[in-house]
């Protein structure tokens, strides 16, 4: 596939007027002003439209929780250690947040579970798909964890209030 006659905005280079993008099997092979379209490629004439790379949200509960009355929340577990939790299979492709993110240029997310110290396995998911299987880019790319809170959230105590009254600040810090 080739997209031609587009104003292309690469990440690390200046914009390319009337450029071409060549893709094979979903992977970009060439981008530039003088790129040759391979014979037999499907050609899309962008007619001066602008082409931007998709953005990646590197840590989000999108697809694991959804706000609103019809929402759901599979993002936070109650236990402290959830290393077996797989965000990939909990991913909801019908989240109302997904079309909003796509309209704003986000095409891929790292669905990050929370809760406890170890929230679970982070999955990289495309925001284009009807099932979690179709959306999966990387099933388990890392482990989500949250550092324990040391003190209060600011305010009158200056942020050093003790969230755990049974242990002093120095013990919590260790």
Secondary structure as a PSIPRED ss2 file (coil, helix, strand):
# PSIPRED VFORMAT (PSIPRED V4.0)

   1 X C   1.000  0.000  0.000
   2 X E   0.000  0.000  1.000
   3 X E   0.000  0.000  1.000
   4 X E   0.000  0.000  1.000
   5 X E   0.000  0.000  1.000
   6 X E   0.000  0.000  1.000
   7 X E   0.000  0.000  1.000
   8 X E   0.000  0.000  1.000
   9 X E   0.000  0.000  1.000
  10 X C   1.000  0.000  0.000
  11 X C   1.000  0.000  0.000
  12 X C   1.000  0.000  0.000
  13 X C   1.000  0.000  0.000
  14 X C   1.000  0.000  0.000
  15 X C   1.000  0.000  0.000
  16 X E   0.000  0.000  1.000
  17 X E   0.000  0.000  1.000
  18 X E   0.000  0.000  1.000
  19 X E   0.000  0.000  1.000
  20 X E   0.000  0.000  1.000
  21 X E   0.000  0.000  1.000
  22 X E   0.000  0.000  1.000
  23 X E   0.000  0.000  1.000
  24 X E   0.000  0.000  1.000
  25 X C   1.000  0.000  0.000
  26 X C   1.000  0.000  0.000
  27 X E   0.000  0.000  1.000
  28 X E   0.000  0.000  1.000
  29 X E   0.000  0.000  1.000
  30 X E   0.000  0.000  1.000
  31 X E   0.000  0.000  1.000
  32 X E   0.000  0.000  1.000
  33 X C   1.000  0.000  0.000
  34 X C   1.000  0.000  0.000
  35 X C   1.000  0.000  0.000
  36 X C   1.000  0.000  0.000
  37 X C   1.000  0.000  0.000
  38 X C   1.000  0.000  0.000
  39 X C   1.000  0.000  0.000
  40 X C   1.000  0.000  0.000
  41 X C   1.000  0.000  0.000
  42 X C   1.000  0.000  0.000
  43 X E   0.000  0.000  1.000
  44 X E   0.000  0.000  1.000
  45 X E   0.000  0.000  1.000
  46 X C   1.000  0.000  0.000
  47 X C   1.000  0.000  0.000
  48 X C   1.000  0.000  0.000
  49 X C   1.000  0.000  0.000
  50 X E   0.000  0.000  1.000
  51 X E   0.000  0.000  1.000
  52 X E   0.000  0.000  1.000
  53 X C   1.000  0.000  0.000
  54 X C   1.000  0.000  0.000
  55 X E   0.000  0.000  1.000
  56 X E   0.000  0.000  1.000
  57 X E   0.000  0.000  1.000
  58 X E   0.000  0.000  1.000
  59 X E   0.000  0.000  1.000
  60 X E   0.000  0.000  1.000
  61 X C   1.000  0.000  0.000
  62 X E   0.000  0.000  1.000
  63 X C   1.000  0.000  0.000
  64 X C   1.000  0.000  0.000
  65 X E   0.000  0.000  1.000
  66 X E   0.000  0.000  1.000
  67 X C   1.000  0.000  0.000
  68 X C   1.000  0.000  0.000
  69 X C   1.000  0.000  0.000
  70 X C   1.000  0.000  0.000
  71 X C   1.000  0.000  0.000
  72 X E   0.000  0.000  1.000
  73 X E   0.000  0.000  1.000
  74 X C   1.000  0.000  0.000
  75 X C   1.000  0.000  0.000
  76 X E   0.000  0.000  1.000
  77 X C   1.000  0.000  0.000
  78 X C   1.000  0.000  0.000
  79 X C   1.000  0.000  0.000
  80 X C   1.000  0.000  0.000
  81 X E   0.000  0.000  1.000
  82 X C   1.000  0.000  0.000
  83 X C   1.000  0.000  0.000
  84 X C   1.000  0.000  0.000
  85 X C   1.000  0.000  0.000
  86 X E   0.000  0.000  1.000
  87 X H   0.000  1.000  0.000
  88 X H   0.000  1.000  0.000
  89 X H   0.000  1.000  0.000
  90 X H   0.000  1.000  0.000
  91 X C   1.000  0.000  0.000
  92 X C   1.000  0.000  0.000
  93 X C   1.000  0.000  0.000
  94 X C   1.000  0.000  0.000
  95 X C   1.000  0.000  0.000
  96 X H   0.000  1.000  0.000
  97 X H   0.000  1.000  0.000
  98 X H   0.000  1.000  0.000
  99 X H   0.000  1.000  0.000
 100 X H   0.000  1.000  0.000
 101 X H   0.000  1.000  0.000
 102 X H   0.000  1.000  0.000
 103 X H   0.000  1.000  0.000
 104 X C   1.000  0.000  0.000
 105 X C   1.000  0.000  0.000
 106 X E   0.000  0.000  1.000
 107 X E   0.000  0.000  1.000
 108 X E   0.000  0.000  1.000
 109 X E   0.000  0.000  1.000
 110 X E   0.000  0.000  1.000
 111 X E   0.000  0.000  1.000
 112 X C   1.000  0.000  0.000
 113 X C   1.000  0.000  0.000
 114 X E   0.000  0.000  1.000
 115 X C   1.000  0.000  0.000
 116 X C   1.000  0.000  0.000
 117 X C   1.000  0.000  0.000
 118 X E   0.000  0.000  1.000
 119 X E   0.000  0.000  1.000
 120 X E   0.000  0.000  1.000
 121 X E   0.000  0.000  1.000
 122 X E   0.000  0.000  1.000
 123 X E   0.000  0.000  1.000
 124 X E   0.000  0.000  1.000
 125 X E   0.000  0.000  1.000
 126 X E   0.000  0.000  1.000
 127 X C   1.000  0.000  0.000
 128 X C   1.000  0.000  0.000
 129 X C   1.000  0.000  0.000
 130 X C   1.000  0.000  0.000
 131 X C   1.000  0.000  0.000
 132 X H   0.000  1.000  0.000
 133 X H   0.000  1.000  0.000
 134 X H   0.000  1.000  0.000
 135 X H   0.000  1.000  0.000
 136 X E   0.000  0.000  1.000
 137 X E   0.000  0.000  1.000
 138 X E   0.000  0.000  1.000
 139 X E   0.000  0.000  1.000
 140 X E   0.000  0.000  1.000
 141 X E   0.000  0.000  1.000
 142 X E   0.000  0.000  1.000
 143 X E   0.000  0.000  1.000
 144 X E   0.000  0.000  1.000
 145 X E   0.000  0.000  1.000
 146 X C   1.000  0.000  0.000
 147 X C   1.000  0.000  0.000
 148 X C   1.000  0.000  0.000
 149 X C   1.000  0.000  0.000
 150 X C   1.000  0.000  0.000
 151 X E   0.000  0.000  1.000
 152 X C   1.000  0.000  0.000
 153 X C   1.000  0.000  0.000
 154 X C   1.000  0.000  0.000
 155 X H   0.000  1.000  0.000
 156 X H   0.000  1.000  0.000
 157 X H   0.000  1.000  0.000
 158 X C   1.000  0.000  0.000
 159 X C   1.000  0.000  0.000
 160 X C   1.000  0.000  0.000
 161 X C   1.000  0.000  0.000
 162 X E   0.000  0.000  1.000
 163 X C   1.000  0.000  0.000
 164 X C   1.000  0.000  0.000
 165 X C   1.000  0.000  0.000
 166 X C   1.000  0.000  0.000
 167 X C   1.000  0.000  0.000
 168 X C   1.000  0.000  0.000
 169 X H   0.000  1.000  0.000
 170 X H   0.000  1.000  0.000
 171 X H   0.000  1.000  0.000
 172 X H   0.000  1.000  0.000
 173 X H   0.000  1.000  0.000
 174 X C   1.000  0.000  0.000
